[in-house]
Structure formats: structure tokens, C-alpha cells
């Protein structure tokens, strides 16, 4: 199995919505973004699947050394070998990969967040930084596009937090800010017991409004000249916003089951969004 095949398998097995947005990229872009996504999945799996904290930290530390080797053209892992190819085409900064690892390490010792400021740091490390790396792969002309990428990363991560409340609680993790839980009258023990309540519904609606604000900020800061090159991110935004709307329409019953879109609907959103951006480019020309 080649490094790229390893990354493709890793991406496909995750069942992520990202797969549908990758369909409209050039081959070098698809190779690079798939390698990046595989890296994120690999290190995230360490945090989720390795239950001994010391072992998980050791594995993350190994990846810190592996990233250093990768940027010195000495990669040993299939994913980092695929990243070496990506580095030959795109200006991907080493410190961003280290920040992703810092964010993953937070999950090993921090199981809740006192306020949104603390949560923001986590989201920036595990999502906004990934947005910045993705923007480099997709290409841009205006630096304002980097701000768009940061805001979009925040929006996507906040959507994940709302969607995955039950799954995270089962792992003993709570990404809803504690001060806001207190404000809305949501009991931590009840949340960890996977209990739903009208108070939790109100809190999740509040979180959804915040996520929508980040989507709006992202779209407001994306320059028109970069809309087509950043269409992959726009596809992700549409898929995730559709998921968020499904959750809202279902009155935030995320403790009962995980809300997700069908593969056909994801593909339809991806295709229509890509077509819309193509028309936008033609009209702008």
C-alpha cells in the first residue's frame, strides 16, 4: 500500500463529510488535503482510542518528532510520507502541525472548559489551524482569506460540539462552557448521565446561534476573488450548516441519537455548491 493509498483509506473509513468536498479539487490538491486530513484523524484517534494517558502522550510526542523529521525530508510513517509530497507543492507551516498536536494533547488532561475563552483556544488549535493549512492548499490571492479560514474552522468545530454532545459525554468530555451551563441551568452530572432536558435544548440553541455567527463572519471576510479557489471550504460550510439546521429542526435531541445527512444529500450539496461557485467565477470574469 502506498502512502497516498493509506491516507485515502483512512479518510474513507472515517465516513467524514470532508470526502464530498474533496471531489472537486485538482489531483495535487486532493493528495495534499487527504494527507492533511489523514494526519488529523490519526492523532485524533490516539486521543479517543488510547485509554492510558501516558501511552497517548507518548504517541503524540512521537508524532511531534515525526513532524520534525517530515520537514527535514526524513518521514517514516505513511501519512508523513504523503505529507512530504504535499510539502513539495504547498507552503504548509510546521508550527501549525505542532499546534494541532497541542490541541489533541488538551483532550488528555482537560475534560471541560470553564468559559468560551478557554474553549476558543482548543477550537483554534484543532480546527482553525486546519483551516489555515487547507487555505494554503486551495490557494488564495488576498490575506483576508486566512481570516475566513480561521472563522470557518471555528464554525465547523462548534457544529461538531453540538452534534457530538452525547458521544463526547460518553467519553467523559464536555465542550459546552461551564459558565454557560450554569447560566442555562444545565447540570454536569445529568449531562454525563446522557440526560436531555429543556435547559439543555436552550443551551444548545444558544451554541448554534454562536456557530452561525462564525459562519456569517467567515462568509463576510472571504474576498470575492478567492471564492472559487476556496470552494471546498464553502462546500463544507454548506454541509455542516445543513446538519446544524437538521439538529435545530429536531429540537436539539442530540442526546437521543446522532444527526447526520445521507451520503446522497451530502453529494448533492457538494455538487450544487461547486456549480454555484463556478457560475460565480464566470459572472465575476
C-alpha positions in Angstrom: 0.0 0.0 0.0 1.4 3.4 -1.0 1.4 6.4 1.4 -1.4 8.0 -0.6 -3.5 4.8 -0.5 -3.0 4.6 3.2 -4.3 8.2 3.6 -7.2 7.6 1.2 -8.3 4.5 3.2 -8.0 6.5 6.5 -10.2 9.2 5.0 -12.8 6.8 3.5 -13.1 4.8 6.7 -13.9 7.9 8.8 -17.1 8.5 6.8 -16.5 12.2 7.1 -18.3 14.9 5.2 -14.9 16.1 4.1 -14.8 13.4 1.4 -17.5 15.0 -0.6 -15.8 18.4 -0.7 -12.5 16.8 -1.9 -14.2 15.6 -5.1 -13.8 19.0 -6.8 -10.1 19.5 -6.3 -7.2 19.1 -8.6 -5.1 15.9 -8.1 -2.2 17.6 -6.2 -4.7 19.4 -4.0 -6.7 16.2 -3.4 -3.4 14.4 -2.5 -2.4 17.2 -0.1 -5.7 17.7 1.7 -6.2 13.9 2.0 -2.8 13.6 3.7 -3.6 16.5 6.0 -7.0 15.0 6.9 -5.4 11.6 7.5 -2.9 13.2 9.9 -5.7 14.8 11.8 -7.7 11.6 12.0 -4.6 9.6 13.1 -3.7 11.9 16.0 -7.4 12.3 17.0 -7.7 8.5 17.1 -4.8 8.4 19.6 -6.8 10.6 22.0 -10.1 8.8 21.5 -8.9 5.2 21.5 -5.8 5.0 23.8 -7.2 5.0 27.3 -3.9 5.2 29.2 -2.9 8.9 29.3 0.9 8.2 29.5 0.8 6.0 26.4 -1.4 8.5 24.5 1.0 11.3 25.4 4.0 9.2 24.2 2.3 8.6 20.9 1.6 12.3 20.4 5.2 13.1 21.3 6.3 10.5 18.7 4.3 12.5 16.2 6.0 15.7 17.2 9.3 14.1 16.3 7.8 12.7 13.1 6.6 16.1 12.0 10.2 17.4 12.6 11.5 14.5 10.5 8.9 15.2 7.8 10.0 18.8 7.4 13.6 17.5 7.1 12.6 15.1 4.4 13.1 12.1 6.7 9.5 10.9 7.2 8.9 7.3 8.3 5.1 6.9 8.7 2.9 6.5 5.6 0.9 9.7 6.4 4.0 11.8 6.9 5.4 10.4 3.7 2.3 11.6 1.9 2.7 14.9 3.7 6.2 15.1 2.3 4.7 15.1 -1.2 2.2 17.8 -0.2 5.1 20.0 1.2 6.7 19.9 -2.2 3.7 21.7 -3.7 2.3 23.9 -0.9 3.7 26.2 1.9 2.4 24.3 4.9 3.9 25.6 8.1 5.5 23.2 10.6 4.2 25.1 13.6 0.6 24.6 12.5 1.0 20.8 12.8 2.5 21.3 16.2 -0.5 23.4 17.2 -2.8 20.6 16.1 -0.9 18.2 18.4 -1.1 20.7 21.2 -4.9 20.8 20.8 -5.1 17.0 20.8 -3.0 16.9 24.0 -5.5 19.2 25.7 -8.0 16.4 25.4 -5.8 14.2 27.6 -6.0 16.4 30.6 -8.8 18.9 30.1 -12.3 17.3 30.1 -14.3 20.5 30.4 -13.9 24.3 29.8 -14.8 27.0 32.3 -15.7 29.5 29.7 -15.8 30.2 25.9 -12.4 31.9 26.0 -10.8 28.7 27.1 -12.8 26.7 24.6 -11.8 29.1 21.8 -8.1 28.2 22.3 -8.9 24.5 21.9 -11.0 25.1 18.8 -8.3 27.3 17.2 -5.8 24.5 17.7 -7.8 21.6 16.4 -9.9 23.4 13.7 -8.9 27.0 12.8 -5.3 25.9 12.2 -6.5 23.1 10.0 -8.5 25.8 8.1 -5.3 27.8 7.6 -3.4 24.8 6.2 -6.4 24.0 4.0 -6.5 27.5 2.7 -2.8 27.2 1.6 -3.7 24.0 -0.3 -6.8 25.5 -2.0 -5.0 28.7 -2.9 -5.8 32.4 -2.3 -4.9 35.9 -3.5 -6.0 38.0 -0.6 -4.7 37.6 3.0 -8.3 38.2 4.3 -9.0 34.7 3.1 -6.9 33.4 6.0 -9.3 35.2 8.4 -12.2 33.5 6.6 -10.4 30.1 7.1 -10.0 30.7 10.8 -13.6 31.7 11.3 -14.9 28.7 9.2 -12.7 26.3 11.3 -14.3 27.7 14.5 -17.8 27.4 13.0 -17.2 23.8 11.9 -15.8 22.8 15.3 -18.7 24.4 17.2 -21.1 22.5 15.0 -19.2 19.3 15.8 -19.5 20.1 19.5 -23.3 20.5 19.3 -23.7 17.3 17.1 -21.4 15.2 19.3 -22.6 16.2 22.8 -23.7 12.6 23.6 -20.6 10.9 22.1 -18.3 13.3 24.0 -20.2 12.8 27.3 -19.8 9.1 26.9 -16.1 9.7 26.9 -16.4 11.9 30.0 -15.7 15.1 28.0 -17.9 18.3 27.9 -17.1 21.0 25.4 -20.0 23.2 26.5 -18.6 26.1 28.5 -19.2 25.6 32.3 -20.3 29.2 33.0 -22.9 28.9 30.2 -24.1 25.6 31.5 -24.7 27.3 34.9 -26.4 30.2 33.2 -28.9 27.9 31.4 -29.3 25.6 34.4 -27.7 22.5 32.8 -26.4 20.1 35.4 -23.0 18.5 34.7 -23.9 15.2 36.2 -27.1 15.0 34.2 -25.2 15.7 31.1 -22.6 13.0 31.8 -25.6 10.7 32.5 -26.7 11.4 28.9 -30.0 13.0 30.1 -31.8 15.5 27.9 -33.8 18.5 29.3 -35.4 21.7 28.2 -32.5 23.5 29.7 -30.0 21.6 27.6 -32.1 22.3 24.5 -32.0 26.1 25.3 -28.2 25.9 25.8 -27.6 24.1 22.5 -29.8 26.6 20.7 -27.5 29.3 22.1 -24.4 27.4 21.0 -26.0 27.0 17.5 -26.5 30.8 17.3 -22.9 31.3 18.1 -21.8 28.8 15.4 -24.0 30.6 12.8 -22.3 33.9 13.7 -18.9 32.3 12.9 -20.3 31.1 9.6 -21.5 34.6 8.8 -18.2 36.1 9.8 -16.4 33.6 7.6 -18.5 34.4 4.6 -18.2 38.2 5.2 -14.4 38.0 5.3 -13.9 35.8 2.2 -12.9 38.1 -0.8 -14.8 37.5 -4.0 -11.6 36.8 -5.9 -11.0 33.7 -3.7 -14.5 32.2 -3.6 -13.8 29.7 -6.4 -10.4 28.6 -5.1 -11.9 28.1 -1.6 -15.0 26.3 -2.9 -14.0 23.1 -0.9 -14.4 25.1 2.3 -17.7 26.5 1.1 -18.9 23.0 0.4 -18.0 22.0 4.0 -19.8 25.1 5.3 -23.0 24.2 3.4 -22.9 20.6 4.6 -22.3 21.5 8.2 -24.9 24.3 8.2 -27.4 21.8 6.7 -26.5 19.4 9.6 -26.9 22.2 12.1 -30.3 23.0 10.7 -31.4 19.4 10.9 -30.4 19.4 14.6 -32.4 22.6 15.2 -35.4 21.2 13.3 -35.3 18.2 15.5 -35.3 20.4 18.6 -31.7 19.6 19.5 -32.4 16.0 20.5 -28.7 15.1 20.2 -28.8 13.1 23.4 -31.2 10.6 21.7 -29.3 10.0 18.5 -26.6 11.4 16.3 -27.9 13.6 13.5 -26.2 13.2 10.1 -27.0 13.8 6.4 -27.3 10.9 3.9 -24.4 10.4 1.5 -26.7 11.4 -1.4 -27.7 14.6 0.3 -24.0 15.5 1.0 -23.1 14.8 -2.6 -26.0 16.9 -3.8 -24.9 19.8 -1.6 -21.3 19.4 -2.8 -22.2 19.4 -6.4 -24.7 22.3 -6.3 -22.2 24.4 -4.2 -19.4 23.7 -6.6 -21.6 24.6 -9.6 -22.7 27.8 -7.9 -19.1 28.9 -7.3 -18.3 28.1 -10.9 -21.1 30.3 -12.1 -19.9 33.0 -9.6 -16.4 32.9 -11.2 -17.8 33.2 -14.7 -20.1 36.1 -13.8 -17.2 37.9 -12.0 -15.0 37.5 -15.1 
